[in-house]
Amino acid sequence: MNDQTGKLLVVESDDALRATLITVLGHAGYKVSTDYRGGMKAVLAFEPDLVILGADPPQLNCCDLLSEIKGSKHTRNIRVVMLVHGSSAERTRGLDLGVDDALSLPVDPSELLSRIRSQLRSKQIPDELLERLRLSEDSKKTNQQVVTAVNEERRTFLVGAVAIVLVFMIVGLVGFSFYRRNHAENVRV
């Protein structure tokens, strides 16, 4: 994945900051969405590589969305960068909540882009491993289907072979019976 082709979801309640982020990220070549009103449904629909989450201390909606993203099997690999008001204590709090990176506001655009590129690069390894795991599971299912089909064919072959042997035995018994009867008649004659 090219660093500049990522899909980013911006969850920020401050209109001015959101507009700035959209401009900076759009100029950097990222596909950006700000539609987060549906919460987790919006995340699942857009399938972002990274979420930029604005920390809004009065509402704390960001924490709910963060826990949903990181708690779901389908979305836990999505990287989350939190923008916080305050110093290192707030960034530390964000990291303790489970974000992948935290930046203090006001954000320097070049630092933001650098952190995003870094997160997208680090996301590549788990994505590749998940893809390999998926391919491995698909291969395993295919192999199981082949083994099942071979076993079914083997059973069919064995049933057919047993049926042929039984037919030959019956034909042999009938033939032997005719032979004995003919032999007995010939002896009598």
MIFI-215907 format. One record per atom (N, C-alpha, C): residue number from 1; atom name; x, y, z. Coordinates in steps of 0.1 Angstrom, whole numbers, always signed. Example, Ala and Ser with C-alpha at 12.3 -4.5 7.8 and 13.67 -1.06 7.14 Angstrom:
BEGIN
+-----+-------+-------+-------+-------+
: num : atomo :    xx :    yy :    zz :
+-----+-------+-------+-------+-------+
:   1 :     N :  +132 :   -57 :   +78 :
:   1 :    CA :  +123 :   -45 :   +78 :
:   1 :     C :  +132 :   -33 :   +78 :
:   2 :     N :  +128 :   -22 :   +71 :
:   2 :    CA :  +137 :   -11 :   +71 :
:   2 :     C :  +129 :    +0 :   +79 :
+-----+-------+-------+-------+-------+
% end
This chain:
BEGIN
+-----+-------+-------+-------+-------+
: num : atomo :    xx :    yy :    zz :
+-----+-------+-------+-------+-------+
:   1 :     N :    +9 :   -12 :    +0 :
:   1 :    CA :    +0 :    +0 :    +0 :
:   1 :     C :    +9 :   +12 :    +0 :
:   2 :     N :    +6 :   +22 :    -9 :
:   2 :    CA :   +13 :   +34 :    -9 :
:   2 :     C :    +8 :   +43 :    +2 :
:   3 :     N :   +18 :   +49 :    +9 :
:   3 :    CA :   +14 :   +57 :   +21 :
:   3 :     C :    +4 :   +68 :   +18 :
:   4 :     N :    +4 :   +73 :    +5 :
:   4 :    CA :    -5 :   +84 :    +2 :
:   4 :     C :   -19 :   +80 :    -3 :
:   5 :     N :   -22 :   +67 :    -3 :
:   5 :    CA :   -35 :   +62 :    -8 :
:   5 :     C :   -44 :   +58 :    +3 :
:   6 :     N :   -41 :   +61 :   +15 :
:   6 :    CA :   -49 :   +56 :   +27 :
:   6 :     C :   -62 :   +63 :   +27 :
:   7 :     N :   -72 :   +57 :   +34 :
:   7 :    CA :   -85 :   +62 :   +36 :
:   7 :     C :   -85 :   +67 :   +51 :
:   8 :     N :   -88 :   +80 :   +53 :
:   8 :    CA :   -88 :   +86 :   +66 :
:   8 :     C :  -102 :   +91 :   +70 :
:   9 :     N :  -106 :   +88 :   +82 :
:   9 :    CA :  -119 :   +93 :   +87 :
:   9 :     C :  -115 :  +103 :   +98 :
:  10 :     N :  -120 :  +115 :   +96 :
:  10 :    CA :  -118 :  +126 :  +105 :
:  10 :     C :  -130 :  +128 :  +114 :
:  11 :     N :  -128 :  +126 :  +127 :
:  11 :    CA :  -139 :  +127 :  +137 :
:  11 :     C :  -135 :  +139 :  +146 :
:  12 :     N :  -140 :  +150 :  +142 :
:  12 :    CA :  -136 :  +163 :  +149 :
:  12 :     C :  -148 :  +172 :  +150 :
:  13 :     N :  -152 :  +176 :  +162 :
:  13 :    CA :  -164 :  +185 :  +163 :
:  13 :     C :  -161 :  +199 :  +160 :
:  14 :     N :  -149 :  +204 :  +161 :
:  14 :    CA :  -146 :  +218 :  +158 :
:  14 :     C :  -145 :  +220 :  +143 :
:  15 :     N :  -155 :  +228 :  +138 :
:  15 :    CA :  -156 :  +230 :  +123 :
:  15 :     C :  -143 :  +235 :  +117 :
:  16 :     N :  -137 :  +245 :  +123 :
:  16 :    CA :  -125 :  +251 :  +117 :
:  16 :     C :  -113 :  +241 :  +117 :
:  17 :     N :  -111 :  +234 :  +127 :
:  17 :    CA :  -101 :  +224 :  +128 :
:  17 :     C :  -104 :  +213 :  +118 :
:  18 :     N :  -116 :  +209 :  +117 :
:  18 :    CA :  -120 :  +198 :  +107 :
:  18 :     C :  -117 :  +203 :   +93 :
:  19 :     N :  -121 :  +215 :   +90 :
:  19 :    CA :  -118 :  +220 :   +76 :
:  19 :     C :  -103 :  +221 :   +73 :
:  20 :     N :   -95 :  +225 :   +83 :
:  20 :    CA :   -81 :  +225 :   +81 :
:  20 :     C :   -75 :  +211 :   +79 :
:  21 :     N :   -80 :  +202 :   +87 :
:  21 :    CA :   -75 :  +188 :   +85 :
:  21 :     C :   -79 :  +182 :   +71 :
:  22 :     N :   -91 :  +185 :   +67 :
:  22 :    CA :   -96 :  +180 :   +54 :
:  22 :     C :   -87 :  +186 :   +43 :
:  23 :     N :   -84 :  +199 :   +44 :
:  23 :    CA :   -75 :  +205 :   +34 :
:  23 :     C :   -61 :  +199 :   +34 :
:  24 :     N :   -55 :  +198 :   +46 :
:  24 :    CA :   -41 :  +193 :   +46 :
:  24 :     C :   -41 :  +178 :   +41 :
:  25 :     N :   -50 :  +170 :   +46 :
:  25 :    CA :   -50 :  +156 :   +42 :
:  25 :     C :   -54 :  +154 :   +27 :
:  26 :     N :   -63 :  +162 :   +22 :
:  26 :    CA :   -67 :  +161 :    +8 :
:  26 :     C :   -55 :  +165 :    -1 :
:  27 :     N :   -48 :  +176 :    +3 :
:  27 :    CA :   -36 :  +180 :    -5 :
:  27 :     C :   -25 :  +169 :    -5 :
:  28 :     N :   -25 :  +162 :    +6 :
:  28 :    CA :   -15 :  +151 :    +7 :
:  28 :     C :   -18 :  +138 :    -1 :
:  29 :     N :   -30 :  +138 :    -6 :
:  29 :    CA :   -34 :  +127 :   -15 :
:  29 :     C :   -43 :  +116 :    -8 :
:  30 :     N :   -47 :  +119 :    +4 :
:  30 :    CA :   -55 :  +109 :   +11 :
:  30 :     C :   -70 :  +110 :    +8 :
:  31 :     N :   -77 :   +99 :    +8 :
:  31 :    CA :   -92 :  +100 :    +7 :
:  31 :     C :   -97 :  +102 :   +21 :
:  32 :     N :  -105 :  +113 :   +22 :
:  32 :    CA :  -109 :  +117 :   +35 :
:  32 :     C :  -124 :  +117 :   +36 :
:  33 :     N :  -129 :  +113 :   +47 :
:  33 :    CA :  -143 :  +113 :   +50 :
:  33 :     C :  -145 :  +120 :   +64 :
:  34 :     N :  -156 :  +127 :   +66 :
:  34 :    CA :  -159 :  +133 :   +79 :
:  34 :     C :  -173 :  +128 :   +83 :
:  35 :     N :  -178 :  +118 :   +76 :
:  35 :    CA :  -191 :  +113 :   +80 :
:  35 :     C :  -190 :  +103 :   +91 :
:  36 :     N :  -191 :  +107 :  +103 :
:  36 :    CA :  -190 :   +98 :  +115 :
:  36 :     C :  -203 :   +98 :  +123 :
:  37 :     N :  -214 :  +104 :  +118 :
:  37 :    CA :  -226 :  +106 :  +126 :
:  37 :     C :  -232 :   +92 :  +130 :
:  38 :     N :  -230 :   +82 :  +122 :
:  38 :    CA :  -235 :   +69 :  +125 :
:  38 :     C :  -226 :   +61 :  +134 :
:  39 :     N :  -215 :   +67 :  +139 :
:  39 :    CA :  -206 :   +60 :  +148 :
:  39 :     C :  -199 :   +48 :  +141 :
:  40 :     N :  -201 :   +37 :  +147 :
:  40 :    CA :  -194 :   +25 :  +142 :
:  40 :     C :  -199 :   +21 :  +129 :
:  41 :     N :  -212 :   +23 :  +126 :
:  41 :    CA :  -217 :   +20 :  +112 :
:  41 :     C :  -210 :   +28 :  +102 :
:  42 :     N :  -207 :   +41 :  +105 :
:  42 :    CA :  -200 :   +49 :   +95 :
:  42 :     C :  -186 :   +44 :   +93 :
:  43 :     N :  -180 :   +39 :  +104 :
:  43 :    CA :  -166 :   +34 :  +103 :
:  43 :     C :  -166 :   +21 :   +94 :
:  44 :     N :  -176 :   +12 :   +97 :
:  44 :    CA :  -177 :    +0 :   +89 :
:  44 :     C :  -180 :    +3 :   +74 :
:  45 :     N :  -188 :   +13 :   +72 :
:  45 :    CA :  -192 :   +16 :   +58 :
:  45 :     C :  -180 :   +22 :   +50 :
:  46 :     N :  -172 :   +31 :   +57 :
:  46 :    CA :  -161 :   +37 :   +50 :
:  46 :     C :  -148 :   +29 :   +49 :
:  47 :     N :  -147 :   +20 :   +59 :
:  47 :    CA :  -135 :   +11 :   +61 :
:  47 :     C :  -122 :   +19 :   +60 :
:  48 :     N :  -120 :   +29 :   +69 :
:  48 :    CA :  -108 :   +37 :   +69 :
:  48 :     C :   -95 :   +29 :   +73 :
:  49 :     N :   -84 :   +33 :   +69 :
:  49 :    CA :   -71 :   +28 :   +74 :
:  49 :     C :   -67 :   +35 :   +87 :
:  50 :     N :   -72 :   +47 :   +88 :
:  50 :    CA :   -68 :   +55 :  +100 :
:  50 :     C :   -79 :   +64 :  +104 :
:  51 :     N :   -81 :   +66 :  +117 :
:  51 :    CA :   -91 :   +76 :  +122 :
:  51 :     C :   -84 :   +86 :  +129 :
:  52 :     N :   -87 :   +99 :  +126 :
:  52 :    CA :   -82 :  +110 :  +133 :
:  52 :     C :   -93 :  +114 :  +142 :
:  53 :     N :   -90 :  +113 :  +155 :
:  53 :    CA :  -101 :  +114 :  +165 :
:  53 :     C :   -98 :  +127 :  +174 :
:  54 :     N :  -107 :  +136 :  +173 :
:  54 :    CA :  -105 :  +148 :  +182 :
:  54 :     C :  -110 :  +145 :  +196 :
:  55 :     N :  -102 :  +148 :  +205 :
:  55 :    CA :  -106 :  +146 :  +219 :
:  55 :     C :  -114 :  +158 :  +224 :
:  56 :     N :  -127 :  +155 :  +227 :
:  56 :    CA :  -136 :  +166 :  +231 :
:  56 :     C :  -140 :  +163 :  +246 :
:  57 :     N :  -131 :  +168 :  +255 :
:  57 :    CA :  -133 :  +164 :  +269 :
:  57 :     C :  -147 :  +166 :  +275 :
:  58 :     N :  -155 :  +176 :  +271 :
:  58 :    CA :  -168 :  +178 :  +277 :
:  58 :     C :  -178 :  +166 :  +272 :
:  59 :     N :  -176 :  +161 :  +260 :
:  59 :    CA :  -185 :  +151 :  +255 :
:  59 :     C :  -180 :  +137 :  +256 :
:  60 :     N :  -168 :  +135 :  +255 :
:  60 :    CA :  -161 :  +122 :  +256 :
:  60 :     C :  -167 :  +112 :  +246 :
:  61 :     N :  -173 :  +116 :  +235 :
:  61 :    CA :  -178 :  +107 :  +225 :
:  61 :     C :  -167 :  +100 :  +218 :
:  62 :     N :  -155 :  +106 :  +218 :
:  62 :    CA :  -144 :  +100 :  +212 :
:  62 :     C :  -140 :   +87 :  +219 :
:  63 :     N :  -141 :   +86 :  +232 :
:  63 :    CA :  -138 :   +74 :  +239 :
:  63 :     C :  -147 :   +63 :  +236 :
:  64 :     N :  -160 :   +65 :  +234 :
:  64 :    CA :  -169 :   +55 :  +230 :
:  64 :     C :  -165 :   +49 :  +217 :
:  65 :     N :  -163 :   +58 :  +207 :
:  65 :    CA :  -160 :   +53 :  +194 :
:  65 :     C :  -146 :   +46 :  +194 :
:  66 :     N :  -137 :   +51 :  +201 :
:  66 :    CA :  -124 :   +45 :  +202 :
:  66 :     C :  -125 :   +31 :  +208 :
:  67 :     N :  -133 :   +29 :  +218 :
:  67 :    CA :  -134 :   +16 :  +224 :
:  67 :     C :  -142 :    +6 :  +215 :
:  68 :     N :  -151 :   +11 :  +207 :
:  68 :    CA :  -158 :    +3 :  +197 :
:  68 :     C :  -149 :    -1 :  +186 :
:  69 :     N :  -140 :    +8 :  +181 :
:  69 :    CA :  -131 :    +5 :  +170 :
:  69 :     C :  -121 :    -6 :  +175 :
:  70 :     N :  -115 :    -3 :  +186 :
:  70 :    CA :  -104 :   -12 :  +191 :
:  70 :     C :  -110 :   -25 :  +197 :
:  71 :     N :  -123 :   -25 :  +200 :
:  71 :    CA :  -129 :   -37 :  +206 :
:  71 :     C :  -135 :   -47 :  +196 :
:  72 :     N :  -136 :   -42 :  +184 :
:  72 :    CA :  -143 :   -51 :  +173 :
:  72 :     C :  -132 :   -58 :  +166 :
:  73 :     N :  -135 :   -71 :  +163 :
:  73 :    CA :  -126 :   -79 :  +155 :
:  73 :     C :  -124 :   -74 :  +141 :
:  74 :     N :  -134 :   -68 :  +135 :
:  74 :    CA :  -133 :   -63 :  +122 :
:  74 :     C :  -126 :   -49 :  +120 :
:  75 :     N :  -125 :   -42 :  +131 :
:  75 :    CA :  -119 :   -28 :  +130 :
:  75 :     C :  -107 :   -26 :  +139 :
:  76 :     N :  -103 :   -36 :  +147 :
:  76 :    CA :   -93 :   -33 :  +157 :
:  76 :     C :   -79 :   -30 :  +151 :
:  77 :     N :   -77 :   -33 :  +138 :
:  77 :    CA :   -65 :   -30 :  +131 :
:  77 :     C :   -65 :   -16 :  +125 :
:  78 :     N :   -76 :    -9 :  +126 :
:  78 :    CA :   -76 :    +5 :  +121 :
:  78 :     C :   -68 :   +13 :  +131 :
:  79 :     N :   -59 :   +21 :  +126 :
:  79 :    CA :   -51 :   +30 :  +134 :
:  79 :     C :   -59 :   +42 :  +138 :
:  80 :     N :   -56 :   +47 :  +150 :
:  80 :    CA :   -63 :   +58 :  +156 :
:  80 :     C :   -53 :   +68 :  +161 :
:  81 :     N :   -54 :   +81 :  +155 :
:  81 :    CA :   -45 :   +92 :  +160 :
:  81 :     C :   -55 :  +102 :  +167 :
:  82 :     N :   -51 :  +105 :  +179 :
:  82 :    CA :   -60 :  +114 :  +187 :
:  82 :     C :   -53 :  +128 :  +188 :
:  83 :     N :   -62 :  +138 :  +185 :
:  83 :    CA :   -57 :  +152 :  +187 :
:  83 :     C :   -63 :  +157 :  +200 :
:  84 :     N :   -54 :  +161 :  +209 :
:  84 :    CA :   -57 :  +164 :  +223 :
:  84 :     C :   -54 :  +179 :  +226 :
:  85 :     N :   -62 :  +185 :  +234 :
:  85 :    CA :   -60 :  +198 :  +239 :
:  85 :     C :   -51 :  +196 :  +252 :
:  86 :     N :   -39 :  +202 :  +252 :
:  86 :    CA :   -31 :  +201 :  +264 :
:  86 :     C :   -18 :  +195 :  +262 :
:  87 :     N :   -11 :  +191 :  +273 :
:  87 :    CA :    +3 :  +188 :  +273 :
:  87 :     C :    +4 :  +172 :  +272 :
:  88 :     N :   +16 :  +168 :  +276 :
:  88 :    CA :   +19 :  +154 :  +276 :
:  88 :     C :   +10 :  +145 :  +284 :
:  89 :     N :    +4 :  +151 :  +295 :
:  89 :    CA :    -5 :  +143 :  +303 :
:  89 :     C :   -17 :  +139 :  +295 :
:  90 :     N :   -22 :  +148 :  +287 :
:  90 :    CA :   -34 :  +145 :  +279 :
:  90 :     C :   -30 :  +135 :  +268 :
:  91 :     N :   -19 :  +136 :  +262 :
:  91 :    CA :   -14 :  +127 :  +252 :
:  91 :     C :   -13 :  +113 :  +258 :
:  92 :     N :    -7 :  +112 :  +270 :
:  92 :    CA :    -5 :  +100 :  +277 :
:  92 :     C :   -19 :   +94 :  +280 :
:  93 :     N :   -28 :  +102 :  +284 :
:  93 :    CA :   -42 :   +97 :  +287 :
:  93 :     C :   -48 :   +90 :  +275 :
:  94 :     N :   -46 :   +97 :  +263 :
:  94 :    CA :   -51 :   +92 :  +251 :
:  94 :     C :   -44 :   +78 :  +247 :
:  95 :     N :   -31 :   +78 :  +249 :
:  95 :    CA :   -24 :   +65 :  +246 :
:  95 :     C :   -29 :   +54 :  +256 :
:  96 :     N :   -31 :   +58 :  +268 :
:  96 :    CA :   -36 :   +48 :  +278 :
:  96 :     C :   -50 :   +43 :  +274 :
:  97 :     N :   -58 :   +51 :  +268 :
:  97 :    CA :   -71 :   +48 :  +263 :
:  97 :     C :   -71 :   +38 :  +252 :
:  98 :     N :   -60 :   +37 :  +245 :
:  98 :    CA :   -58 :   +28 :  +234 :
:  98 :     C :   -56 :   +34 :  +220 :
:  99 :     N :   -54 :   +47 :  +219 :
:  99 :    CA :   -50 :   +52 :  +206 :
:  99 :     C :   -36 :   +48 :  +202 :
: 100 :     N :   -34 :   +48 :  +189 :
: 100 :    CA :   -20 :   +44 :  +184 :
: 100 :     C :   -10 :   +56 :  +185 :
: 101 :     N :   -15 :   +68 :  +184 :
: 101 :    CA :    -7 :   +80 :  +185 :
: 101 :     C :   -15 :   +92 :  +190 :
: 102 :     N :    -9 :  +101 :  +197 :
: 102 :    CA :   -16 :  +113 :  +201 :
: 102 :     C :    -8 :  +125 :  +199 :
: 103 :     N :   -14 :  +136 :  +194 :
: 103 :    CA :    -8 :  +149 :  +191 :
: 103 :     C :   -15 :  +160 :  +199 :
: 104 :     N :    -7 :  +169 :  +203 :
: 104 :    CA :   -13 :  +181 :  +210 :
: 104 :     C :   -17 :  +191 :  +200 :
: 105 :     N :   -28 :  +198 :  +203 :
: 105 :    CA :   -32 :  +210 :  +194 :
: 105 :     C :   -25 :  +222 :  +199 :
: 106 :     N :   -22 :  +231 :  +191 :
: 106 :    CA :   -24 :  +231 :  +176 :
: 106 :     C :   -14 :  +222 :  +170 :
: 107 :     N :   -18 :  +215 :  +159 :
: 107 :    CA :   -10 :  +205 :  +152 :
: 107 :     C :    -3 :  +212 :  +141 :
: 108 :     N :   +10 :  +208 :  +140 :
: 108 :    CA :   +18 :  +212 :  +128 :
: 108 :     C :   +15 :  +202 :  +117 :
: 109 :     N :   +10 :  +207 :  +105 :
: 109 :    CA :    +6 :  +199 :   +94 :
: 109 :     C :   +16 :  +189 :   +90 :
: 110 :     N :   +29 :  +193 :   +90 :
: 110 :    CA :   +39 :  +183 :   +85 :
: 110 :     C :   +41 :  +172 :   +95 :
: 111 :     N :   +40 :  +175 :  +108 :
: 111 :    CA :   +42 :  +165 :  +119 :
: 111 :     C :   +30 :  +156 :  +118 :
: 112 :     N :   +18 :  +161 :  +116 :
: 112 :    CA :    +6 :  +153 :  +114 :
: 112 :     C :    +7 :  +143 :  +103 :
: 113 :     N :   +12 :  +148 :   +91 :
: 113 :    CA :   +13 :  +139 :   +80 :
: 113 :     C :   +24 :  +129 :   +82 :
: 114 :     N :   +35 :  +133 :   +89 :
: 114 :    CA :   +45 :  +123 :   +92 :
: 114 :     C :   +40 :  +112 :  +101 :
: 115 :     N :   +32 :  +116 :  +111 :
: 115 :    CA :   +27 :  +106 :  +120 :
: 115 :     C :   +17 :   +97 :  +113 :
: 116 :     N :    +9 :  +102 :  +104 :
: 116 :    CA :    +0 :   +94 :   +97 :
: 116 :     C :    +7 :   +84 :   +88 :
: 117 :     N :   +17 :   +89 :   +81 :
: 117 :    CA :   +25 :   +80 :   +72 :
: 117 :     C :   +31 :   +68 :   +81 :
: 118 :     N :   +36 :   +72 :   +93 :
: 118 :    CA :   +42 :   +62 :  +102 :
: 118 :     C :   +32 :   +52 :  +106 :
: 119 :     N :   +20 :   +56 :  +109 :
: 119 :    CA :    +9 :   +47 :  +114 :
: 119 :     C :    +5 :   +38 :  +102 :
: 120 :     N :    +4 :   +44 :   +90 :
: 120 :    CA :    +0 :   +36 :   +79 :
: 120 :     C :   +11 :   +25 :   +75 :
: 121 :     N :   +23 :   +29 :   +77 :
: 121 :    CA :   +34 :   +19 :   +74 :
: 121 :     C :   +33 :    +8 :   +85 :
: 122 :     N :   +31 :   +11 :   +97 :
: 122 :    CA :   +31 :    +1 :  +108 :
: 122 :     C :   +18 :    -7 :  +106 :
: 123 :     N :    +8 :    -2 :  +100 :
: 123 :    CA :    -4 :   -10 :   +98 :
: 123 :     C :    -3 :   -20 :   +87 :
: 124 :     N :    +7 :   -18 :   +78 :
: 124 :    CA :    +9 :   -27 :   +67 :
: 124 :     C :   +12 :   -42 :   +71 :
: 125 :     N :   +21 :   -43 :   +81 :
: 125 :    CA :   +25 :   -56 :   +86 :
: 125 :     C :   +13 :   -64 :   +91 :
: 126 :     N :    +5 :   -59 :  +100 :
: 126 :    CA :    -7 :   -67 :  +105 :
: 126 :     C :   -17 :   -70 :   +93 :
: 127 :     N :   -18 :   -60 :   +84 :
: 127 :    CA :   -27 :   -62 :   +73 :
: 127 :     C :   -23 :   -74 :   +64 :
: 128 :     N :    -9 :   -74 :   +61 :
: 128 :    CA :    -4 :   -85 :   +53 :
: 128 :     C :    -5 :   -98 :   +60 :
: 129 :     N :    -3 :   -98 :   +73 :
: 129 :    CA :    -4 :  -111 :   +81 :
: 129 :     C :   -19 :  -116 :   +81 :
: 130 :     N :   -28 :  -106 :   +83 :
: 130 :    CA :   -42 :  -110 :   +82 :
: 130 :     C :   -46 :  -115 :   +69 :
: 131 :     N :   -41 :  -109 :   +58 :
: 131 :    CA :   -44 :  -114 :   +45 :
: 131 :     C :   -38 :  -128 :   +43 :
: 132 :     N :   -26 :  -130 :   +47 :
: 132 :    CA :   -20 :  -144 :   +47 :
: 132 :     C :   -28 :  -154 :   +54 :
: 133 :     N :   -33 :  -150 :   +66 :
: 133 :    CA :   -41 :  -159 :   +74 :
: 133 :     C :   -54 :  -162 :   +67 :
: 134 :     N :   -60 :  -152 :   +61 :
: 134 :    CA :   -72 :  -155 :   +54 :
: 134 :     C :   -70 :  -164 :   +42 :
: 135 :     N :   -59 :  -162 :   +35 :
: 135 :    CA :   -56 :  -171 :   +24 :
: 135 :     C :   -53 :  -185 :   +29 :
: 136 :     N :   -46 :  -186 :   +40 :
: 136 :    CA :   -43 :  -199 :   +46 :
: 136 :     C :   -56 :  -206 :   +50 :
: 137 :     N :   -65 :  -199 :   +56 :
: 137 :    CA :   -78 :  -205 :   +60 :
: 137 :     C :   -86 :  -209 :   +47 :
: 138 :     N :   -86 :  -201 :   +37 :
: 138 :    CA :   -92 :  -205 :   +24 :
: 138 :     C :   -86 :  -218 :   +18 :
: 139 :     N :   -73 :  -218 :   +19 :
: 139 :    CA :   -66 :  -230 :   +14 :
: 139 :     C :   -69 :  -242 :   +22 :
: 140 :     N :   -70 :  -240 :   +35 :
: 140 :    CA :   -73 :  -252 :   +44 :
: 140 :     C :   -88 :  -257 :   +41 :
: 141 :     N :   -97 :  -248 :   +38 :
: 141 :    CA :  -111 :  -252 :   +35 :
: 141 :     C :  -111 :  -259 :   +22 :
: 142 :     N :  -103 :  -254 :   +12 :
: 142 :    CA :  -103 :  -261 :    -1 :
: 142 :     C :   -97 :  -275 :    +0 :
: 143 :     N :   -86 :  -276 :    +8 :
: 143 :    CA :   -80 :  -289 :   +10 :
: 143 :     C :   -90 :  -299 :   +17 :
: 144 :     N :   -97 :  -294 :   +27 :
: 144 :    CA :  -107 :  -302 :   +34 :
: 144 :     C :  -118 :  -307 :   +24 :
: 145 :     N :  -122 :  -298 :   +15 :
: 145 :    CA :  -132 :  -302 :    +5 :
: 145 :     C :  -126 :  -313 :    -4 :
: 146 :     N :  -114 :  -311 :    -8 :
: 146 :    CA :  -107 :  -321 :   -17 :
: 146 :     C :  -106 :  -335 :   -10 :
: 147 :     N :  -102 :  -334 :    +3 :
: 147 :    CA :  -101 :  -347 :   +10 :
: 147 :     C :  -115 :  -353 :   +12 :
: 148 :     N :  -125 :  -345 :   +15 :
: 148 :    CA :  -138 :  -351 :   +16 :
: 148 :     C :  -143 :  -357 :    +3 :
: 149 :     N :  -140 :  -350 :    -9 :
: 149 :    CA :  -144 :  -356 :   -22 :
: 149 :     C :  -136 :  -368 :   -25 :
: 150 :     N :  -123 :  -369 :   -21 :
: 150 :    CA :  -115 :  -381 :   -24 :
: 150 :     C :  -121 :  -392 :   -15 :
: 151 :     N :  -124 :  -390 :    -3 :
: 151 :    CA :  -129 :  -400 :    +6 :
: 151 :     C :  -143 :  -405 :    +1 :
: 152 :     N :  -151 :  -396 :    -4 :
: 152 :    CA :  -164 :  -400 :   -10 :
: 152 :     C :  -162 :  -409 :   -22 :
: 153 :     N :  -152 :  -405 :   -31 :
: 153 :    CA :  -149 :  -413 :   -43 :
: 153 :     C :  -144 :  -427 :   -38 :
: 154 :     N :  -135 :  -427 :   -28 :
: 154 :    CA :  -130 :  -440 :   -23 :
: 154 :     C :  -141 :  -449 :   -18 :
: 155 :     N :  -151 :  -443 :   -11 :
: 155 :    CA :  -162 :  -451 :    -6 :
: 155 :     C :  -170 :  -456 :   -18 :
: 156 :     N :  -172 :  -447 :   -27 :
: 156 :    CA :  -180 :  -451 :   -39 :
: 156 :     C :  -173 :  -463 :   -47 :
: 157 :     N :  -160 :  -461 :   -48 :
: 157 :    CA :  -152 :  -472 :   -55 :
: 157 :     C :  -153 :  -485 :   -47 :
: 158 :     N :  -151 :  -484 :   -34 :
: 158 :    CA :  -152 :  -496 :   -25 :
: 158 :     C :  -166 :  -503 :   -26 :
: 159 :     N :  -176 :  -495 :   -26 :
: 159 :    CA :  -190 :  -500 :   -27 :
: 159 :     C :  -191 :  -507 :   -41 :
: 160 :     N :  -186 :  -500 :   -51 :
: 160 :    CA :  -187 :  -506 :   -65 :
: 160 :     C :  -179 :  -519 :   -66 :
: 161 :     N :  -167 :  -519 :   -60 :
: 161 :    CA :  -159 :  -531 :   -60 :
: 161 :     C :  -166 :  -543 :   -53 :
: 162 :     N :  -171 :  -540 :   -41 :
: 162 :    CA :  -178 :  -550 :   -34 :
: 162 :     C :  -190 :  -555 :   -41 :
: 163 :     N :  -197 :  -546 :   -48 :
: 163 :    CA :  -209 :  -550 :   -56 :
: 163 :     C :  -205 :  -559 :   -68 :
: 164 :     N :  -194 :  -556 :   -74 :
: 164 :    CA :  -189 :  -564 :   -85 :
: 164 :     C :  -185 :  -578 :   -80 :
: 165 :     N :  -178 :  -578 :   -69 :
: 165 :    CA :  -174 :  -591 :   -63 :
: 165 :     C :  -186 :  -600 :   -60 :
: 166 :     N :  -196 :  -593 :   -54 :
: 166 :    CA :  -208 :  -601 :   -51 :
: 166 :     C :  -215 :  -606 :   -63 :
: 167 :     N :  -215 :  -598 :   -74 :
: 167 :    CA :  -221 :  -602 :   -86 :
: 167 :     C :  -214 :  -614 :   -92 :
: 168 :     N :  -200 :  -614 :   -92 :
: 168 :    CA :  -192 :  -625 :   -97 :
: 168 :     C :  -195 :  -638 :   -88 :
: 169 :     N :  -196 :  -636 :   -75 :
: 169 :    CA :  -199 :  -647 :   -66 :
: 169 :     C :  -212 :  -653 :   -69 :
: 170 :     N :  -222 :  -645 :   -71 :
: 170 :    CA :  -236 :  -650 :   -74 :
: 170 :     C :  -236 :  -657 :   -88 :
: 171 :     N :  -229 :  -651 :   -98 :
: 171 :    CA :  -228 :  -657 :  -111 :
: 171 :     C :  -221 :  -670 :  -110 :
: 172 :     N :  -210 :  -670 :  -102 :
: 172 :    CA :  -202 :  -683 :  -100 :
: 172 :     C :  -211 :  -694 :   -93 :
: 173 :     N :  -218 :  -690 :   -83 :
: 173 :    CA :  -227 :  -700 :   -76 :
: 173 :     C :  -238 :  -705 :   -86 :
: 174 :     N :  -244 :  -696 :   -93 :
: 174 :    CA :  -254 :  -700 :  -103 :
: 174 :     C :  -248 :  -709 :  -113 :
: 175 :     N :  -236 :  -705 :  -118 :
: 175 :    CA :  -229 :  -713 :  -128 :
: 175 :     C :  -225 :  -727 :  -122 :
: 176 :     N :  -221 :  -727 :  -110 :
: 176 :    CA :  -217 :  -739 :  -103 :
: 176 :     C :  -229 :  -748 :  -102 :
: 177 :     N :  -240 :  -742 :   -98 :
: 177 :    CA :  -253 :  -749 :   -96 :
: 177 :     C :  -257 :  -756 :  -109 :
: 178 :     N :  -257 :  -748 :  -120 :
: 178 :    CA :  -260 :  -754 :  -133 :
: 178 :     C :  -250 :  -765 :  -137 :
: 179 :     N :  -238 :  -763 :  -134 :
: 179 :    CA :  -228 :  -773 :  -138 :
: 179 :     C :  -230 :  -786 :  -130 :
: 180 :     N :  -233 :  -785 :  -117 :
: 180 :    CA :  -236 :  -797 :  -109 :
: 180 :     C :  -249 :  -804 :  -114 :
: 181 :     N :  -259 :  -796 :  -117 :
: 181 :    CA :  -271 :  -802 :  -122 :
: 181 :     C :  -269 :  -809 :  -136 :
: 182 :     N :  -262 :  -802 :  -144 :
: 182 :    CA :  -259 :  -808 :  -158 :
: 182 :     C :  -250 :  -820 :  -156 :
: 183 :     N :  -240 :  -819 :  -147 :
: 183 :    CA :  -231 :  -831 :  -144 :
: 183 :     C :  -239 :  -842 :  -139 :
: 184 :     N :  -248 :  -839 :  -129 :
: 184 :    CA :  -256 :  -850 :  -124 :
: 184 :     C :  -265 :  -857 :  -135 :
: 185 :     N :  -271 :  -849 :  -144 :
: 185 :    CA :  -279 :  -854 :  -154 :
: 185 :     C :  -270 :  -863 :  -164 :
: 186 :     N :  -258 :  -858 :  -167 :
: 186 :    CA :  -249 :  -865 :  -176 :
: 186 :     C :  -245 :  -878 :  -170 :
: 187 :     N :  -243 :  -878 :  -157 :
: 187 :    CA :  -239 :  -891 :  -150 :
: 187 :     C :  -251 :  -900 :  -150 :
: 188 :     N :  -263 :  -895 :  -148 :
: 188 :    CA :  -275 :  -904 :  -148 :
: 188 :     C :  -278 :  -909 :  -162 :
: 189 :     N :  -275 :  -901 :  -172 :
: 189 :    CA :  -278 :  -906 :  -186 :
: 189 :     C :  -268 :  -917 :  -189 :
+-----+-------+-------+-------+-------+
% end
